[in-house]
């Protein structure tokens, strides 16, 4: 049986390592690269390098940024006394698209997951407590997923935030329990945000 060349196998292997990419899709992507012009692929590869070199995490909230602080943290129109805690930077995009939230964010960069060996110390939780203390935060809205790990993280945060004597709320879910934030439409998210409840 004929095999791919070494360089094609290597490229397919790289695509297969990406989340959500199976063997067939990896092969299709490798052939797309092969059929594309050198100029197109040079632009594509320079975009990848540029992202790796210039994009970092905001020093304050953990959002993606090309500067020390992200656009949201730098925006004087945002309510700096309200912080919405999310798992990943992609969740922030969903909230921003809704156009309903005017506070700031705190990106944990994951969730507590003992089975995967991820504890509170592996997330940006210490940084959240520091912000609450230093920035006179009045409300923390917890918007982690409604799956087991998201709920575990939400409960841990609500317990640890109690001594700060601030309002801690959890977004309401008009969504099936266990659903990821990725699959929530904007209307449902707006209702969830408006219907948040104290923890």
C-alpha positions in Angstrom: 0.0 0.0 0.0 1.4 3.4 -1.0 2.3 5.7 1.8 2.5 9.5 1.9 5.9 11.1 1.6 7.7 11.8 4.9 7.0 15.6 4.8 3.2 14.9 4.0 3.0 12.5 6.9 4.6 15.1 9.2 2.2 17.8 8.1 -0.8 15.4 8.5 0.5 14.6 12.0 0.6 18.3 12.9 -3.0 18.8 11.8 -4.1 15.7 13.7 -2.6 17.1 16.8 -5.0 20.1 16.6 -8.3 19.9 18.7 -11.3 18.6 16.7 -9.2 17.5 13.7 -9.5 13.8 12.8 -7.4 11.8 10.3 -9.6 12.5 7.3 -9.7 16.3 7.9 -6.0 16.3 8.6 -5.4 14.7 5.2 -7.7 17.2 3.4 -5.9 20.1 5.1 -2.5 18.8 4.1 -3.7 18.5 0.4 -5.1 22.0 0.6 -1.6 23.2 1.7 0.0 21.2 -1.1 -2.4 22.7 -3.8 -2.1 26.3 -2.5 0.4 28.8 -4.0 3.7 29.4 -2.3 2.6 33.1 -1.7 -0.7 32.0 0.0 1.2 29.6 2.3 3.9 32.2 3.0 1.2 34.6 4.2 -0.5 31.8 6.2 2.8 30.8 7.9 3.7 34.4 8.6 0.3 34.9 10.3 1.0 31.9 12.6 4.4 33.3 13.5 3.0 36.8 14.1 0.3 35.4 16.4 2.9 33.4 18.3 5.2 36.4 18.6 2.8 39.2 19.4 -0.3 37.8 21.2 0.0 37.4 24.9 -2.3 37.3 27.9 -3.5 40.6 29.5 -1.6 41.2 32.7 -4.8 42.1 34.5 -7.6 39.9 33.2 -5.9 37.1 31.1 -7.6 38.1 27.9 -5.7 37.9 24.6 -3.8 41.1 23.9 -0.9 42.5 21.9 -0.1 45.0 24.6 0.4 44.7 28.4 -3.3 45.3 29.0 -6.2 44.4 26.7 -8.6 46.8 25.1 -11.3 46.0 27.6 -9.2 46.6 30.7 -8.0 49.9 29.0 -11.5 51.0 28.2 -12.6 53.8 30.6 -16.3 53.2 29.8 -16.3 49.7 31.3 -17.6 49.2 34.9 -14.4 48.2 36.7 -16.3 47.2 39.8 -18.0 44.2 38.1 -15.9 41.2 37.0 -17.3 38.3 34.9 -15.2 35.1 35.5 -14.9 32.9 32.4 -12.9 29.8 31.5 -11.1 30.8 28.2 -10.6 34.0 26.1 -13.0 32.6 23.5 -15.9 32.8 26.0 -15.2 36.6 26.3 -15.9 37.0 22.6 -19.4 35.4 23.1 -20.2 37.9 25.9 -19.0 40.8 23.8 -21.1 39.8 20.8 -24.2 40.0 23.0 -23.5 43.7 23.5 -25.2 43.5 27.0 -22.3 43.3 29.4 -20.3 46.5 30.3 -18.2 45.2 33.1 -14.7 43.6 32.9 -13.6 40.0 32.7 -11.3 37.6 34.4 -10.1 34.6 32.4 -9.1 31.5 34.5 -7.5 29.7 31.5 -9.2 26.5 32.5 -11.3 24.9 35.2 -10.7 22.8 38.3 -10.5 19.2 37.1 -9.0 16.7 39.6 -9.2 13.9 37.1 -6.9 15.8 34.8 -4.7 16.9 37.7 -5.8 20.6 37.5 -6.3 22.3 40.8 -7.1 25.9 41.8 -3.3 26.7 41.9 -3.1 25.8 38.2 -5.6 28.5 37.3 -5.6 32.3 37.5 -7.5 32.3 40.8 -4.9 34.0 43.0 -4.9 36.9 40.4 -8.7 37.1 40.7 -8.6 37.5 44.5 -5.8 40.1 44.2 -8.1 42.1 41.8 -11.1 41.9 44.2 -8.9 43.2 47.0 -7.1 45.9 45.1 -9.7 47.2 42.6 -12.7 47.5 45.0 -14.7 45.0 43.1 -18.4 45.0 44.1 -19.7 42.0 42.1 -18.1 38.8 40.7 -20.2 37.0 38.1 -19.2 33.4 37.6 -19.8 32.3 34.1 -18.1 28.9 33.9 -19.7 26.0 31.9 -22.6 24.1 33.5 -20.7 20.8 33.3 -19.1 19.0 36.3 -15.8 20.9 36.1 -17.5 24.3 35.6 -19.8 23.7 38.6 -16.9 22.6 40.8 -15.0 25.7 39.8 -18.0 27.9 40.5 -18.6 26.4 43.9 -14.9 26.7 44.8 -14.8 30.4 43.8 -18.1 31.3 45.6 -16.7 29.7 48.8 -13.3 31.4 48.6 -14.9 34.8 47.7 -17.2 34.9 50.8 -14.7 36.5 53.1 -14.4 39.5 50.7 -18.1 40.4 51.5 -19.0 41.2 47.9 -21.8 40.1 45.7 -21.0 36.8 44.0 -23.5 35.6 41.3 -23.8 32.8 38.9 -25.2 33.3 35.4 -28.6 31.7 35.0 -28.7 28.9 32.5 -31.5 28.6 30.0 -29.4 25.9 28.6 -29.3 22.1 29.1 -27.0 21.3 32.1 -23.6 20.0 30.9 -23.7 22.3 27.8 -20.5 24.2 26.9 -20.5 28.0 26.4 -19.4 27.5 22.8 -22.9 26.3 21.8 -24.9 29.0 23.4 -26.7 31.5 21.2 -26.6 35.2 22.1 -30.2 35.5 23.1 -29.9 32.7 25.6 -26.6 34.2 26.9 -28.3 37.6 27.4 -31.1 35.9 29.4 -28.6 34.0 31.4 -26.7 37.2 32.2 -29.8 39.1 33.2 -31.1 36.2 35.3 -27.9 35.7 37.3 -28.4 34.7 40.9 -26.5 35.1 44.1 -24.3 32.2 45.3 
